[in-house]
Amino acid sequence: MVHGDVRRKGAPSGAQEPPAAPGAGELGWDDSLYGGKGVPVQRDGEAAQPDGEPDGESAADTGTDTATDTDTATATATATAAPDDTMPLTAQSPGGPGGADGTGKGGGGDQPRRRRRALRWSAIVLAVVILGTAGGGYLYYEHLNANIKKEDLNIGDAKSRAAKATPNAAGQTPLNILLIGSDARDTKENQELGGAKATFGGSARADVQMLLHVSADRTNMSVVSMPRDTLVDIPKCTDPDTGKVYAASSYPTITNDSLGRGGPGCTVATWEKLTGIHIDHFMMVDFSGVVSMADAIGGVPVCVDANVYSHTSSGKGSGLKLKKGTTSVKGVQALQWLRTRYGFEDDTDIARTKAQHMYMNSMVRELRANATLTNPNALRKLAETATKALTVDTGLGTVAKLYDLSKDLKKVPTKRITMTTMPWEYSASQSGRVVPKPGDAAKLFRLVREDIALDGKDKKKTTASASPTATVAAADPDDKIAVQVQNGTRSAAAAAETGRAAAVTQVLTGKGFTSARADSSTILSEAKTVVRYPSADLEGDAQAVAKALGIPTSQVKKSTAVSGVTLVVGADWRTGTAYKAAAEDDDKTPDSADALNGSDTTACMHVDPNYTW
């Protein structure tokens, strides 16, 4: 590698790119669709090579990691300095290194001076090479940072944001990231890939929405997909680019419309409103981004149980055409797989979500098993592609932060990754739309909120009931216990019952809990009434609140999602002043969530017989 030349490679000046998505010329896009693989890219007056690399340099010579470049620089500097360091010693009198008499005391009277000059020159060479490379690495780092597109995380009403998770005993907090797939037709590439010419330049929609939850201890990961046609209440949002304010939806609206009402931040706000889960970050990708990322990864194996061709006489379908069995898809074919609705199972968005889960699991396995991604050039291409393809919130807007995130994700074993779909049922009011399934959807959201692994393999936590020696901290006097009361009565079947937080607060006040306060700004969806507390010293207070209201101790939960004792009035207590306990619940993931484990290599999509060939 020619050190100090990283900026020229990483941020080519006057590069002639092919008419395709960003980075297409470097990433081996399909020849037939994108005008040829390896379109020459000229860089700063150099002769273009077929593979897009400058003359005299191979792809393997280009690195992305500043530390790697610095190590290379150190080695090169050592090799450069060695001859200068030894020349004064070897160019001495014939008597050898010690002088004419071989004693080391005679001859060559200016040896110390020449040695000092040589060492000084070596130090200068070393410093120049290292600084040159470090500067180049810095410039390339800044180039990658400049690739990343950034948007505001949440541009809804800040007061209505879901509570942040409270650190566990080890000081760790869970991580929630919303993954968004945009159907924007805002560029020529996205228009060609997405079709539907009439929608060019129109509002983008969030056709793919997946909440990625990484546990506080980084031992497991859960993914919850929401079908794009789910009817939800979209909150008030503000477009960060134009400043336009969108009022909260006055009736249930399909969730993918949220992206066009204020960008990805509005989709985040919509999720928080529905689930009560605080979302830390988002990552969004469009059609061309999916294609380029799929190419950079190098292919992901997917399976169908019959030949499939997603195409109808009326022009519907993704165009995916695969033979029965397992095929490694990349580029446009990977996008087709992720978009296929007509051809899988019952031709619904639910089946498409299932196919997306299979692809993601397989992609994770492929990335972890693919040794070529330890190759500096492969990593460079992946870094270039990822930073160009992604739109993220400002909290993830640098390469360093994305790298830190990748280290967190890498800690989770593949076998502890669980893909799920939000439990749903068809809407009674709007044909073809779905709503969260009463009970099951709220339960799934609760498990994520409380950082409970969806694979059921959490280590048993020591509790007061599990150990005869464990004791619960004594409760404070009732009038000294601060309780926040929230309304969680909203469900898929009915809107939230107005005023429940205030009504139950009055009940608590009447029982002596005069420090109870209603939080009227937060509306949640909770199947069962629950009392949450963040730490062991407040468990006694939480149990005192539950006992006063007749809430079972099994519904008193330690949770990192609250900062103090919090009572959420659930859908099981919509009216009245007395709570009637329902049947005992558990922490098992609902069967309706259709869970798929990350290590499952047997998954195969069922093909609708009407789409075989």
LOMIDO-806568 format. One record per residue (C-alpha): residue in one letter; y, z, x. Coordinates in steps of 0.5 Angstrom, whole numbers, plus 500, padded with zeros to 3 digits. Each point is the difference from the previous one (the first is absolute). Layout:
AYZX;...
//
This chain:
M500500500;V507498503;H503507499;G507501497;D499493495;V497504494;R507499496;R499492501;K493501498;G501505494;A506497497;P500492502;S507497500;G500494496;A493500498;Q498494496;E496503495;P495496495;P502499493;A496506498;A500508499;P503504506;G495500506;A496494497;G500496507;E498506504;L494502495;G496495499;W501498493;D495495497;D502493502;S499496494;L505504496;Y505502505;G501494505;G495502505;K498506504;G504501507;V506496498;P504500507;V506506500;Q505498505;R503506504;D506501504;G500493503;E492500502;A495495498;A497502494;Q492501501;P495498494;D499508499;G507501500;E500504507;P505498505;D498496506;G496504505;E498506496;S494501496;A500504493;A496506503;D506501505;T505502494;G500507498;T503504495;D499507502;T506503504;A495505504;T495494501;D506496503;T502506504;D493501503;T500493502;A507500503;T498506504;A494496503;T504494501;A505504504;T495504504;A497493502;T507497502;A502506504;A494501504;P501494505;D507503501;D498507501;T495498505;M503494504;P504505504;L494503502;T496494502;A505497504;Q500505505;S499499507;P492498502;G499507501;G498502493;P503504495;G502505504;G504497505;A498496507;D496506502;G497501494;T502507500;G505500494;K506502505;G502494504;G502493499;G504497494;G506505500;D503497494;Q493501496;P503506495;R506496498;R496494499;R495504496;R506503496;R503493498;A493498498;L499506496;R507499497;W499493498;S493501497;A503505496;I506495498;V495495498;L496505496;A506502496;V502493499;V493498497;I499506496;L507500497;G500493499;T493500496;A502507496;G507496498;G495494498;G496505496;Y506503497;L503493498;Y493498497;Y499507496;E507498497;H498493498;L494503496;N505505497;A505495498;N494496497;I499506495;K503499493;K502507497;E502502493;D502507497;L494504498;N502503493;I507497497;G498504493;D503506498;A499505506;K500506495;S494498497;R496498507;A493504500;A500506504;K498499508;A493503502;T500507503;P497500507;N493504500;A498506504;A500495506;G507497499;Q497494498;T502496494;P497494496;L503493501;N501495494;I501493501;L501495494;L498493502;I503494496;G498493500;S506496498;D499493496;A507498502;R501492500;D506501505;T499495505;K496494501;E494503503;N500505494;Q501494495;E494496503;L495506500;G502503494;G501494495;A504500494;K506496502;A504502494;T500507503;F503498506;G506505502;G498505494;S499507500;A494502504;R495504497;A495506503;D494497499;V496504504;Q501508500;M496504504;L501508502;L498501507;H499508500;V498503507;S498507500;A504506503;D494501505;R499492501;T493501499;N500495494;M504495496;S500498493;V503493497;V502500493;S501493497;M504499493;P499494497;R506495499;D500500493;T500508499;L506502495;V504505503;D507503499;I504497505;P506505502;K507498502;C501496506;T505497504;D500494504;P501501507;D503493502;T505499494;G501507497;K498498493;V497506496;Y494499496;A500505494;A493503499;S495496496;S501502493;Y493498498;P493500504;T501494505;I494497505;T501503507;N501494504;D507499497;S502506504;L501496506;G505495497;R504506497;G502503507;G495498505;P495504503;G503506499;C500499493;T493499500;V499507504;A504503495;T496498494;W494502504;E503507501;K502501492;L493498498;T496504505;G504506502;I498498508;H505500505;I500493504;D502501507;H500492502;F499493497;M498494503;M501493497;V497493501;D501493497;F495494500;S502497507;G499507503;V493501497;V498493503;S503502507;M497507500;A493497498;D501495505;A502505506;I494505498;G495494501;G496500493;V498505495;P492499498;V500500492;C494499495;V499497494;D493499496;A501493498;N504494502;V507501497;Y506495499;S506503497;H503494496;T501498493;S501494497;S507502498;G502502507;K498508500;G497503506;S501502507;G496494503;L495504503;K494496502;L494504503;K492499501;K496506497;G499505505;T505503506;T506496503;S505502505;V507498497;K506500503;G507496499;V501497493;Q493501498;A501508501;L506499495;Q496496495;W495506500;L505505499;R503496495;T494498496;R500502493;Y496494497;G493500502;F499508502;E496504494;D504500494;D506496503;T504506499;D505503505;I495506500;A495495504;R505498504;T502507502;K493501502;A500494504;Q506502504;H496507501;M494496503;Y505496505;M504506502;N494504502;S497494504;M506499503;V500507503;R493500502;E502493504;L506503503;R496506503;A494496502;N504494503;A500501507;T505494501;L506504497;T500504507;N502494503;P507500502;N501493497;A497501494;L504507499;R506496501;K499495495;L498505495;A506504502;E505494499;T496498493;A500507497;T508501502;K502493497;A495501494;L502507497;T506503497;V500508500;D504506499;T505502505;G496506502;L495495502;G505495503;T498500507;V494498505;A499507502;K500503493;L495494498;Y496502506;D500507499;L498499492;S494496503;K498505504;D499505494;L496495496;K496499506;K497507500;V497499493;P493498501;T498494496;K495504496;R505504497;I504495497;T500499493;M503494496;T501502492;T504496494;M504504496;P496502493;W502496495;E499497493;Y503494496;S507502496;A499500493;S508497499;Q500495505;S494495501;G497499507;R504506503;V497506502;V502507500;P498506504;K493503497;P502507497;G497506504;D497496505;A506496503;A504507500;K494503504;L500495505;F507501501;R499507501;L495500505;V504496504;R506504499;E496506502;D497497506;I493500498;A495495503;L498494495;D493500503;G498507498;K499502508;D506505501;K497506504;K500506495;K506504501;T499507500;T503503494;A501507497;S494499495;A496497506;S500506504;P500507498;T504502506;A506496498;T505503497;V506497496;A507502502;A503505495;A504497494;D508502500;P503503494;D500495494;D507499500;K501499507;I495494500;A504493501;V496495495;Q502493500;V497497493;Q499492500;N499496494;G493496501;T498498493;R501493501;S494496499;A497493499;A500501493;A506503499;A507501503;A502507502;E501506495;T508501501;G502507502;R493503502;A503503506;A505503497;A496503494;V494503505;T506503504;Q502504494;V493502499;L500502508;T506504499;G498503494;K494503504;G505503505;F500494505;T508500500;S500496506;A497494497;R504493500;A498494496;D501493504;S502495495;S501495505;T493499502;I495497495;L492499502;S494498498;E495506500;A494500496;K499508500;T505505501;V500503507;V503505504;R502498508;Y502504506;P501498507;S497506504;A496506500;D505505499;L502497494;E493499497;G501507496;D506498497;A497494498;Q494503497;A505505496;V503494497;A494497498;K497507497;A506501496;L499493496;G493500500;I499495505;P493500503;T500502508;S496493501;Q507497498;V504504505;K500495506;K503501507;S504493502;T504497505;A504496495;V504507498;S505504503;G499506496;V496503494;T500494495;L497499493;V499493497;V499500493;G495495499;A498495494;D495506498;W506504498;R505495496;T502505494;G500508499;T501506504;A493502501;Y495496505;K493498498;A496499506;A496494500;A493499503;E499501508;D502495504;D498498507;D503496506;K495494500;T503493500;P499497493;D495495499;S505495497;A504500507;D494495502;A500503507;L498496506;N499503507;G502497506;S494500504;D496496494;T498493503;T496498494;A506499495;C500493497;M504497495;H497498493;V502492499;D501498493;P495495498;N506495497;Y502500507;T494498504;W499493504;
//
